[in-house]
Amino acid sequence: MTDYYLNKVAAICSLGKDLSAINRALFGGGPSPLTLSDQFSPGRPKPIGQISTPLESADTRNNALLLTALAPLREDIEALKQSYGAQRIGVIIGSSTSGIAEGEQAVAEHEANGKMPSSFHYQQQEIGAPSQFVAQTLGVKGPAWTISTACTSGAKALSSAARLLNSGVVDAVICGGADSLCRLTVEGFSSLSACSDKLCLPFSKNRDGINIGEAAALFIMSRKPSAVRLRGYGETSDAHHISAPEPQGNGAVAAMELALQRAGLKATDIGYINLHGTATQQNDRMEALAVNRVFGQQTPCSSTKPLTGHTLGAAGALEAAFCWLALQNSQQQLPPHLWDSVYDNDIPELQGLGQLTTQQPLRYAISNSFAFGGNNAALILEHCHAQ
């Protein structure tokens, strides 16, 4: 089994401006930072996971998120360039929005004034823009591409990075995801009756939809040993429906089982599950079925979406970062599950839902990501220094 180590992590989301702030907020037991706003849904206020801290300057907000998240990694990346050479470092970023917010603003100005703003270029909203931006900013010359598979994009960036390392083409990969808030996503999900007007309630009987958020989360992955590694990953596509999950969770089950198989682990080895947990009726029902089939009822689990909003293309990477933090938490704390504690009796019960600590140090965690088109991904992270 090839080892893929997650040497460094950096992130920004509604929980905080960097990994240290996110760590404090994630395990601090505070309220959700989501705020009510109609900025992206005029006249229809909704809770959103908007980042309020100043960002680095870039041509799009999405790239500004990436640039801000990159700051703590710059020194390590420069060291990698010296060790391996710029051509031996790759970039894989997951995104579903890229610079579409700037495209929205440009169209609005065109409608108002009859011309596009001089600062706008269509390349800003191309899906490939985030990875190109990161590669150019860092001066790395290895393969660089963007993955856009909706809500699995960030997770698939990590599994793709592992395959790129395994190919021998590179020695290190900067991988992760970034998505910024825009009207396309907030109003798009609202048109599907999938957005809640209140804080989302994953797996609750009272759940009525998602909250949208924004984030960037980036990893340095290499073969150099460190405290956490990507032990396994599984990816499937069941193509059941363009927006609804396959009701029995067969593709999700297959993704989790593939991750376990690749990791050489049993379901009982997993100490924590970061659930996709969007708080939509269909996703939560499907995921509860799938998790019960693979892990049973007792495994500690939670959805962190009420703390960040659903960050779409960034979600898989951001939630892998939460697992990275949990694996190294000295007090054996787990990411919390904020909800009203009213379980839906029409779906299989997850008795480990919302467990706040583990009885022994956490060694293995799995993070689930599911997406439009029946796209499923599961990542297993291991704390290598745990016994």
C-alpha positions as CSV (number, residue, x, y, z in Angstrom):
1,M,0.0,0.0,0.0
2,T,1.4,3.4,-1.0
3,D,1.5,6.0,1.7
4,Y,0.0,9.4,1.0
5,Y,0.7,11.8,3.8
6,L,-1.2,15.0,4.5
7,N,1.8,16.9,5.7
8,K,0.2,20.4,6.1
9,V,-3.3,21.7,6.0
10,A,-4.7,25.3,5.7
11,A,-8.3,26.5,5.6
12,I,-10.6,29.4,5.8
13,C,-14.4,29.2,6.4
14,S,-17.1,30.8,8.5
15,L,-15.6,29.2,11.6
16,G,-12.4,31.1,11.2
17,K,-9.7,32.8,9.1
18,D,-7.1,30.1,9.5
19,L,-6.8,26.5,10.8
20,S,-6.0,27.6,14.4
21,A,-9.1,29.7,14.6
22,I,-11.2,26.9,13.0
23,N,-9.8,24.4,15.5
24,R,-10.8,26.6,18.4
25,A,-14.3,27.2,17.1
26,L,-14.9,23.6,15.9
27,F,-14.3,22.1,19.3
28,G,-15.2,25.1,21.4
29,G,-18.9,24.3,21.8
30,G,-20.1,27.7,20.6
31,P,-23.1,28.5,18.5
32,S,-23.2,28.4,14.7
33,P,-21.5,31.3,13.0
34,L,-24.0,31.3,10.1
35,T,-25.8,34.6,9.6
36,L,-29.1,35.6,8.1
37,S,-28.6,37.4,4.8
38,D,-30.4,38.2,1.6
39,Q,-27.3,39.3,-0.3
40,F,-27.4,36.3,-2.6
41,S,-31.2,35.8,-2.5
42,P,-32.7,39.4,-2.6
43,G,-35.8,39.7,-0.5
44,R,-35.5,36.1,0.8
45,P,-33.1,36.1,3.8
46,K,-31.4,32.8,4.5
47,P,-28.6,31.6,6.8
48,I,-25.3,31.5,5.0
49,G,-21.8,30.6,6.0
50,Q,-20.1,33.8,4.8
51,I,-16.5,34.6,5.6
52,S,-16.4,38.0,7.3
53,T,-12.6,38.5,7.7
54,P,-10.7,40.4,5.1
55,L,-9.2,38.4,2.2
56,E,-6.1,38.7,0.2
57,S,-6.6,40.6,-3.1
58,A,-7.3,38.6,-6.2
59,D,-9.2,38.8,-9.5
60,T,-12.1,36.8,-8.0
61,R,-13.4,36.0,-4.6
62,N,-12.8,32.3,-5.2
63,N,-9.2,33.0,-5.9
64,A,-9.0,35.4,-2.9
65,L,-10.2,32.5,-0.7
66,L,-7.4,30.3,-2.1
67,L,-4.8,33.0,-1.8
68,T,-5.7,33.7,1.9
69,A,-5.8,29.9,2.7
70,L,-2.4,29.4,1.0
71,A,-0.5,31.9,3.2
72,P,0.5,29.5,6.0
73,L,1.7,26.9,3.4
74,R,4.0,29.2,1.4
75,E,7.2,28.5,3.3
76,D,6.6,24.7,3.1
77,I,5.9,24.9,-0.6
78,E,9.1,26.9,-1.3
79,A,11.0,24.2,0.6
80,L,9.3,21.5,-1.6
81,K,10.4,23.5,-4.7
82,Q,14.0,23.5,-3.5
83,S,13.9,19.8,-2.7
84,Y,12.0,18.4,-5.7
85,G,11.9,21.2,-8.3
86,A,8.9,23.2,-9.4
87,Q,8.0,20.7,-12.2
88,R,7.6,17.9,-9.6
89,I,4.8,19.6,-7.7
90,G,1.2,19.3,-8.9
91,V,-2.0,21.2,-8.1
92,I,-5.5,19.7,-8.0
93,I,-8.4,21.9,-6.8
94,G,-12.1,21.1,-6.5
95,S,-14.6,23.9,-7.3
96,S,-18.1,24.3,-8.5
97,T,-18.3,28.1,-8.7
98,S,-14.8,29.3,-9.7
99,G,-15.4,33.1,-10.5
100,I,-19.1,33.0,-11.3
101,A,-19.9,35.7,-8.8
102,E,-17.8,38.1,-10.8
103,G,-19.6,37.0,-13.9
104,E,-22.9,37.7,-12.2
105,Q,-21.7,41.2,-11.3
106,A,-20.5,41.8,-14.9
107,V,-23.8,40.8,-16.4
108,A,-25.7,43.1,-14.0
109,E,-23.4,46.0,-15.0
110,H,-24.0,45.2,-18.6
111,E,-27.7,45.2,-18.1
112,A,-27.5,48.6,-16.3
113,N,-24.9,50.3,-18.5
114,G,-24.8,48.4,-21.8
115,K,-21.2,47.2,-21.4
116,M,-19.2,44.8,-19.4
117,P,-16.8,46.2,-16.8
118,S,-13.2,46.6,-18.0
119,S,-12.0,44.5,-15.0
120,F,-13.9,41.4,-16.1
121,H,-12.7,38.6,-18.4
122,Y,-14.6,35.4,-19.1
123,Q,-11.6,33.4,-18.0
124,Q,-12.2,34.4,-14.5
125,Q,-15.3,32.1,-14.3
126,E,-13.8,29.2,-16.1
127,I,-13.7,26.0,-14.0
128,G,-10.0,25.5,-14.6
129,A,-9.2,29.0,-13.2
130,P,-8.6,28.0,-9.5
131,S,-5.9,25.4,-10.2
132,Q,-4.2,27.6,-12.8
133,F,-4.3,30.5,-10.3
134,V,-2.7,28.4,-7.5
135,A,0.0,27.0,-9.8
136,Q,0.9,30.4,-11.2
137,T,0.9,32.1,-7.8
138,L,3.2,29.4,-6.3
139,G,5.4,29.1,-9.4
140,V,4.9,25.3,-9.6
141,K,5.1,23.6,-12.9
142,G,3.7,20.1,-12.4
143,P,0.3,18.9,-13.7
144,A,-2.5,21.2,-12.6
145,W,-6.3,20.8,-13.0
146,T,-9.6,21.5,-11.5
147,I,-12.2,18.9,-10.5
148,S,-15.9,20.0,-10.8
149,T,-18.2,17.1,-9.6
150,A,-20.4,19.3,-7.5
151,C,-20.3,18.5,-3.8
152,T,-17.6,15.7,-4.1
153,S,-15.1,18.0,-5.9
154,G,-12.9,18.7,-2.8
155,A,-12.9,15.1,-1.7
156,K,-12.0,13.9,-5.2
157,A,-9.2,16.4,-5.4
158,L,-7.5,14.4,-2.6
159,S,-8.0,11.0,-4.1
160,S,-6.9,12.3,-7.5
161,A,-3.7,13.7,-5.8
162,A,-3.0,10.3,-4.4
163,R,-3.3,8.7,-7.9
164,L,-1.0,11.5,-9.3
165,L,1.6,10.7,-6.6
166,N,1.3,7.0,-7.3
167,S,2.0,7.6,-11.0
168,G,5.4,8.9,-10.2
169,V,4.9,12.1,-12.2
170,V,5.2,14.3,-9.1
171,D,6.6,14.2,-5.6
172,A,4.0,16.5,-3.9
173,V,0.6,17.8,-4.7
174,I,-1.2,20.9,-3.4
175,C,-4.8,19.7,-3.3
176,G,-8.2,20.7,-1.8
177,G,-11.2,22.8,-2.7
178,A,-12.6,26.3,-2.9
179,D,-16.0,27.7,-3.5
180,S,-17.3,31.2,-2.9
181,L,-20.9,32.4,-2.3
182,C,-22.9,33.6,-5.3
183,R,-26.4,34.0,-6.5
184,L,-26.1,31.0,-8.8
185,T,-25.8,28.5,-6.0
186,V,-28.0,30.1,-3.4
187,E,-30.9,30.8,-5.8
188,G,-30.2,27.6,-7.7
189,F,-30.7,25.4,-4.6
190,S,-33.6,27.5,-3.6
191,S,-35.3,26.8,-7.0
192,L,-35.0,23.1,-6.1
193,S,-36.7,23.8,-2.8
194,A,-33.5,22.6,-1.1
195,C,-32.5,25.7,0.9
196,S,-33.7,26.2,4.4
197,D,-34.8,29.6,5.8
198,K,-33.4,28.6,9.2
199,L,-30.3,26.9,10.5
200,C,-30.1,23.5,8.8
201,L,-30.9,20.4,10.9
202,P,-29.2,17.3,9.6
203,F,-31.0,14.0,10.3
204,S,-33.7,15.8,12.3
205,K,-37.4,15.1,11.7
206,N,-37.7,18.8,11.2
207,R,-35.0,19.2,8.6
208,D,-36.1,21.2,5.5
209,G,-33.0,21.9,3.5
210,I,-29.4,23.1,3.3
211,N,-27.6,26.3,4.1
212,I,-24.9,27.5,1.6
213,G,-21.5,28.5,2.7
214,E,-18.0,29.4,1.3
215,A,-14.6,28.1,2.1
216,A,-11.2,27.1,0.9
217,A,-9.2,24.1,2.3
218,L,-5.8,23.0,1.0
219,F,-3.5,20.1,1.8
220,I,0.1,19.4,1.0
221,M,0.2,15.7,0.1
222,S,3.4,13.8,-0.4
223,R,5.1,10.5,0.5
224,K,7.1,12.2,3.3
225,P,5.9,10.7,6.6
226,S,3.9,12.9,8.9
227,A,1.2,12.5,11.6
228,V,-1.8,12.0,9.3
229,R,-2.1,10.2,6.0
230,L,-4.8,9.4,3.5
231,R,-5.2,5.7,4.3
232,G,-7.9,5.0,1.7
233,Y,-10.5,6.4,-0.7
234,G,-13.5,5.2,-2.6
235,E,-15.4,6.7,-5.5
236,T,-18.5,5.6,-7.3
237,S,-21.1,7.1,-9.7
238,D,-24.6,5.6,-9.7
239,A,-26.1,8.0,-12.2
240,H,-29.5,7.6,-10.6
241,H,-30.8,11.1,-11.1
242,I,-29.3,14.5,-12.0
243,S,-30.0,16.0,-8.5
244,A,-31.5,13.3,-6.3
245,P,-29.5,10.5,-4.6
246,E,-30.2,6.8,-5.2
247,P,-32.8,6.1,-2.5
248,Q,-31.2,3.0,-1.0
249,G,-27.7,4.4,-0.9
250,N,-26.1,1.7,-3.0
251,G,-23.5,4.0,-4.6
252,A,-22.7,5.5,-1.2
253,V,-22.3,2.1,0.3
254,A,-20.0,1.1,-2.5
255,A,-17.8,4.2,-2.1
256,M,-17.4,3.6,1.7
257,E,-16.6,-0.1,1.1
258,L,-14.1,0.7,-1.6
259,A,-12.4,3.1,0.8
260,L,-12.2,0.4,3.5
261,Q,-10.9,-2.1,1.0
262,R,-8.2,0.2,-0.3
263,A,-7.2,1.0,3.3
264,G,-7.2,-2.7,4.4
265,L,-9.5,-1.9,7.2
266,K,-12.8,-3.3,8.7
267,A,-15.8,-1.1,9.4
268,T,-15.2,-1.6,13.1
269,D,-11.8,0.1,12.8
270,I,-13.4,3.5,12.0
271,G,-13.7,5.7,15.1
272,Y,-15.5,8.7,13.6
273,I,-17.7,9.4,10.5
274,N,-18.0,12.9,9.1
275,L,-21.4,12.7,7.5
276,H,-22.3,14.5,4.3
277,G,-25.4,15.4,6.2
278,T,-26.9,18.2,4.1
279,A,-30.3,18.3,6.0
280,T,-32.3,17.6,2.8
281,Q,-35.0,15.0,3.1
282,Q,-33.6,12.6,0.5
283,N,-29.8,12.9,1.2
284,D,-30.1,12.3,5.0
285,R,-32.4,9.3,4.5
286,M,-30.1,7.8,1.9
287,E,-27.0,8.4,4.0
288,A,-28.5,7.0,7.2
289,L,-29.4,3.8,5.3
290,A,-25.9,3.6,3.8
291,V,-24.0,4.3,7.0
292,N,-26.2,1.7,8.9
293,R,-25.4,-0.9,6.2
294,V,-21.7,-0.4,6.4
295,F,-21.0,0.7,10.0
296,G,-24.1,-0.1,12.0
297,Q,-25.6,2.3,14.5
298,Q,-22.9,2.9,17.1
299,T,-20.0,4.6,15.3
300,P,-19.6,8.2,16.5
301,C,-20.6,10.6,13.7
302,S,-21.7,14.1,12.9
303,S,-22.5,16.6,10.2
304,T,-20.6,19.9,10.4
305,K,-22.8,21.6,7.8
306,P,-24.6,23.7,10.5
307,L,-21.3,25.2,11.4
308,T,-20.1,26.1,7.9
309,G,-23.0,25.9,5.6
310,H,-22.7,23.5,2.7
311,T,-19.5,24.7,1.0
312,L,-20.2,22.7,-2.1
313,G,-17.0,22.1,-4.1
314,A,-14.9,22.9,-1.0
315,A,-16.9,20.7,1.4
316,G,-15.1,17.4,0.9
317,A,-11.7,19.0,1.5
318,L,-12.9,21.2,4.4
319,E,-14.5,18.2,6.2
320,A,-11.3,16.2,5.6
321,A,-9.5,19.0,7.4
322,F,-12.0,18.6,10.3
323,C,-11.1,14.9,10.4
324,W,-7.4,15.9,10.3
325,L,-7.9,18.1,13.3
326,A,-10.0,15.5,15.2
327,L,-7.3,12.8,14.7
328,Q,-4.8,15.0,16.5
329,N,-7.1,16.4,19.2
330,S,-5.4,15.8,22.5
331,Q,-8.7,15.8,24.4
332,Q,-10.2,13.2,22.0
333,Q,-12.9,15.6,21.0
334,L,-15.0,15.1,17.9
335,P,-16.6,17.7,15.6
336,P,-20.1,18.5,17.1
337,H,-23.5,17.9,15.5
338,L,-25.7,21.0,16.0
339,W,-29.4,20.2,15.7
340,D,-32.7,20.1,17.7
341,S,-32.2,16.4,18.8
342,V,-35.5,15.4,17.2
343,Y,-34.5,12.3,15.3
344,D,-36.5,11.2,12.3
345,N,-38.0,7.8,13.1
346,D,-38.6,7.1,9.4
347,I,-34.9,6.7,8.8
348,P,-32.4,4.3,10.4
349,E,-31.1,5.6,13.7
350,L,-27.5,6.6,14.0
351,Q,-27.0,6.2,17.8
352,G,-23.5,7.6,17.6
353,L,-24.8,10.9,16.2
354,G,-23.4,13.9,18.0
355,Q,-21.0,12.0,20.3
356,L,-18.5,14.6,21.4
357,T,-15.6,12.6,22.6
358,T,-14.0,9.2,22.0
359,Q,-13.1,6.7,24.8
360,Q,-9.7,6.1,23.2
361,P,-7.5,8.1,20.9
362,L,-9.0,8.4,17.4
363,R,-6.9,6.5,14.8
364,Y,-9.2,6.3,11.8
365,A,-11.9,8.7,10.5
366,I,-13.9,8.6,7.3
367,S,-15.4,11.6,5.6
368,N,-18.4,11.2,3.2
369,S,-19.2,13.4,0.2
370,F,-22.2,12.9,-2.1
371,A,-23.1,14.9,-5.1
372,F,-25.5,15.6,-8.0
373,G,-25.5,12.9,-10.7
374,G,-25.0,10.2,-8.1
375,N,-21.4,11.0,-7.5
376,N,-20.0,9.5,-4.3
377,A,-16.7,9.8,-2.5
378,A,-15.3,8.6,0.8
379,L,-11.9,9.4,2.4
380,I,-10.3,7.5,5.2
381,L,-7.7,9.4,7.2
382,E,-5.3,7.8,9.7
383,H,-3.4,9.2,12.7
384,C,-0.1,7.4,12.2
385,H,1.3,8.1,15.6
386,A,-1.7,6.5,17.5
387,Q,-1.3,3.1,19.0
